[in-house]
Amino acid sequence: MDSWDLLIWAGSAGFILCLVPQLWRTVHRRRADDISLGFLILVLLSSSLTLPYMLHEREFVFGAAQAVNVAVWGTVLYFKLFPAPVTHAAQP
């Protein structure tokens, strides 16, 4: 493993870790009404188009980061489309 490999692993790990706070917040609240539907569609579309290319090019680290991105934002989209009812405990 050379220094370039370390950079890709560190960058991809950082990218994935950046998604954790939003995922935790969305799952905890069971809603995502504060996130733009347009943003969710664009991020899911772009990652879904990038993922097959990364796998084709055998860039598995980038591919894994894109797969996690799709899973996280797909979860957020689910709660955007099917939010839990608002209760006093679910409000921020």
Protein Blocks (a to p, Z undefined) as FASTA:
>chain_A
ZZklmmmmmmmmmmmmmmmmmmmmmmmnopafkbcfklmmmmmmmmmmmmmmmmmnopak
lmmmmmmmmmmmmmmmmmmmmccdddfklpZZ
